[in-house]
Amino acid sequence: MYGVITSASPKNFEYAKKLGASQVFEYNSETIVDKLISAFKDKNCDGALAIGAVFPGNNAAAESCLEVVDKSEGDKFVAMATTMPKKLPSGVGASSSLTAT
């Protein structure tokens, strides 16, 4: 069975838990990456999904997910609904899918 660890705004914490998240962290926290890495201690990561701003130079969601996956045990892959960062951590795979209408 898979567990879901996610980030959201505080007003959506309970909603994320109703959808099945076991842990929810504030996405805008300055310590979000450290908190997520701690949440994965003694757990196996099965990858991450980065959804965030699609503005040039604003890849915070993707970069954070890449760092968490890189520093966690398990699968080293991030699927992104954002632009692909220029550099990936060694040993971490990623795929980006963007559409425009």
C-alpha positions as CSV (number, residue, x, y, z in Angstrom):
1,M,0.0,0.0,0.0
2,Y,1.2,3.5,-0.8
3,G,1.1,6.4,1.5
4,V,0.8,10.0,0.3
5,I,2.8,12.9,1.7
6,T,1.9,16.2,0.2
7,S,2.0,20.0,0.6
8,A,-0.8,22.5,0.4
9,S,-1.9,25.8,1.9
10,P,-3.1,25.5,5.5
11,K,-6.7,26.1,4.5
12,N,-6.5,22.9,2.4
13,F,-4.8,20.6,4.9
14,E,-8.0,18.8,5.9
15,Y,-9.2,18.5,2.3
16,A,-5.8,16.9,1.3
17,K,-6.2,14.4,4.2
18,K,-9.8,13.6,3.1
19,L,-8.3,12.8,-0.3
20,G,-6.0,10.3,1.4
21,A,-2.8,12.2,2.3
22,S,-1.3,10.8,5.5
23,Q,0.8,14.0,6.1
24,V,0.4,17.5,4.8
25,F,2.9,20.3,5.0
26,E,2.6,24.0,4.2
27,Y,4.0,24.4,0.7
28,N,5.2,28.0,1.3
29,S,7.2,27.1,4.4
30,E,10.9,28.1,4.3
31,T,11.7,24.6,5.8
32,I,9.4,22.5,3.5
33,V,12.2,20.5,2.0
34,D,13.7,19.6,5.4
35,K,10.2,18.7,6.7
36,L,9.5,16.4,3.7
37,I,12.9,14.8,4.0
38,S,12.2,14.1,7.6
39,A,8.8,12.7,6.8
40,F,10.5,10.1,4.5
41,K,12.9,8.9,7.2
42,D,12.6,5.1,7.5
43,K,10.2,5.1,4.5
44,N,10.7,4.2,0.8
45,C,10.0,6.9,-1.7
46,D,8.2,5.8,-4.8
47,G,8.7,9.1,-6.7
48,A,7.2,12.5,-6.7
49,L,4.9,14.7,-8.7
50,A,5.8,18.4,-8.9
51,I,3.0,20.8,-9.8
52,G,3.8,24.5,-9.6
53,A,4.1,27.8,-11.2
54,V,5.0,27.7,-14.9
55,F,6.8,31.0,-15.1
56,P,10.4,31.3,-16.4
57,G,12.8,31.1,-13.5
58,N,10.2,29.8,-11.0
59,N,10.8,26.1,-10.6
60,A,10.5,26.0,-6.8
61,A,8.1,23.0,-6.8
62,A,10.2,20.9,-9.2
63,E,13.5,21.8,-7.5
64,S,12.1,21.0,-4.1
65,C,10.7,17.6,-5.2
66,L,14.0,16.8,-6.9
67,E,15.9,17.6,-3.7
68,V,13.6,15.5,-1.5
69,V,13.7,12.5,-3.8
70,D,17.5,12.8,-4.1
71,K,17.8,12.7,-0.3
72,S,15.3,9.9,0.3
73,E,15.6,6.2,-0.1
74,G,13.7,4.5,-3.0
75,D,12.8,5.5,-6.5
76,K,14.6,8.5,-7.8
77,F,12.1,10.0,-10.3
78,V,10.0,13.2,-10.4
79,A,7.1,13.7,-12.8
80,M,6.5,17.4,-13.4
81,A,3.7,19.5,-14.6
82,T,6.1,22.4,-14.7
83,T,9.2,23.4,-16.7
84,M,12.2,21.1,-16.5
85,P,15.0,22.5,-14.4
86,K,18.3,22.9,-16.2
87,K,20.2,20.5,-13.9
88,L,19.0,17.3,-12.2
89,P,20.7,15.7,-9.2
90,S,22.9,12.8,-10.2
91,G,20.9,9.6,-10.3
92,V,17.5,11.3,-10.3
93,G,15.3,11.0,-13.4
94,A,12.5,13.4,-14.4
95,S,9.9,14.0,-17.0
96,S,8.0,17.2,-17.8
97,S,4.7,17.5,-19.5
98,L,3.2,20.9,-20.3
99,T,0.3,21.8,-22.5
100,A,-1.0,25.1,-23.7
101,T,-4.4,26.1,-25.0
